[in-house]
Amino acid sequence: MPADAPARWTSLDDLRAASQKAWHKGDLLRELLLPTEAYPRRRALKHPSATELRDEYTAARGWAAALYAGLSGLAVETATVGRTTVGANSVPAAVVFETAQDEIDFIGKRRQAGRFLGLAAQLAELKPALQQWAAKRPIALLELDTAALMAARVALWLRDHPQPGIYLRQLSLPGVHTKFIENHRRTIDEMVAALRPAGVPGGGVADPAGPVPGARFAARHGFLSAPELVRFRMLDPHLPLLGAARDLTVTAAAFATLNLPVRTVIVTENQVNFLALPERPGTLALFGGGYGFSSLSEAGWLRDCEVLYWGDLDTHGFRILDQLRSAHPHVRSVLMDLETLLAHKEFWGTETKPSRAVLTRLSPDEAEVYAALGNHTYGTAVRLEQEHIQWEWARDRLT
């Protein structure tokens, strides 16, 4: 737009921004692949009124000239303005894109659009149903480029080999390796869904607080997964474990079968805290794994123990506590109270992405602290990491 043209009149930049938005949403490529009745598409222009034409005639002429020059080759509708003031004048009122390709050319994306159509055609050669995925995720297809074709071959293999019962590492497809699958799980899942016959339900994505994404993917498609592991320490030197070993790691399945003579289990998220916990009669220390508490759900013997959970004093610490209680409702929190938070103000940090989840398994006191953290009562996104709590303070409350 000329420098003296008012911003309230539609400029070439405004038009390009609208078309760029349609591009980034995938609308233009989608229309190119599977045309609908969206075109011809008319985009109205905010143009000078009769009064503006009278008062800013030179600016209006410059505005119109810039539009006509920039819209060369496109149909421009006009409106007659100013009959009773400065005389009838035709001003640009709308631009009409006859086809999606016209709008793509307008924003200079012809080469990218051609590449998209080529990739979509290759997907359709592998399986026509994959063209529906291309139409649904056109920008992703462009970004993935040939990786989308490899992901499609993995999806076709999964369709033909349901519940393979092997490890991902054992999947033998030319050019496909475990890292590729890990990096493109979402795309592969979407393609598998596109290949699935209509009416056949597919596996959903588990709660983010559950097992890690790779394990979910493996389970969803029938691959074997590495067993979940549980690490624990015996804090009572007088209780037997395994010879002189006091710090052990076993599979979750093995942990569920243990029958240890302990009365208390302390779960902590921090490795140094886990290693530094002092000797304590009849007590076992468990090294938590963030949201990975599914490994403890089958350990029924924990229900006969006092279970203490020591996590970070932030919203995710309380969310993990809430999840742990889904399997073991009797868990009590320690060092996750308001007194501890306020006593360590000098060590407060900032939580990058506070949780906004509704937690239903917190005690009233815990819920109060969780709400205060979420509402920024004591500062923006306050958090107190458990390793920043003074050791004497922690030891006194743990013993």
PyMOL commands that set and color helices and strands:
alter all, ss='L'
color gray80, all
select helices_A, chain A and resi 12-24+27-33+50-55+57-70+100-106+110-126+130-136+138-144+146-160+168-170+178-183+185-195+213-220+252-256+271-276+293-296+300-304+315-327+338-343+345-347+364-374+386-388+391-398
alter helices_A, ss='H'
color red, helices_A
select strands_A, chain A and resi 41-44+75-81+89-97+229-234+247-251+264-268+283-287+306-310+332-333+349-350+382-383
alter strands_A, ss='S'
color yellow, strands_A
deselect
rebuild
show_as cartoon
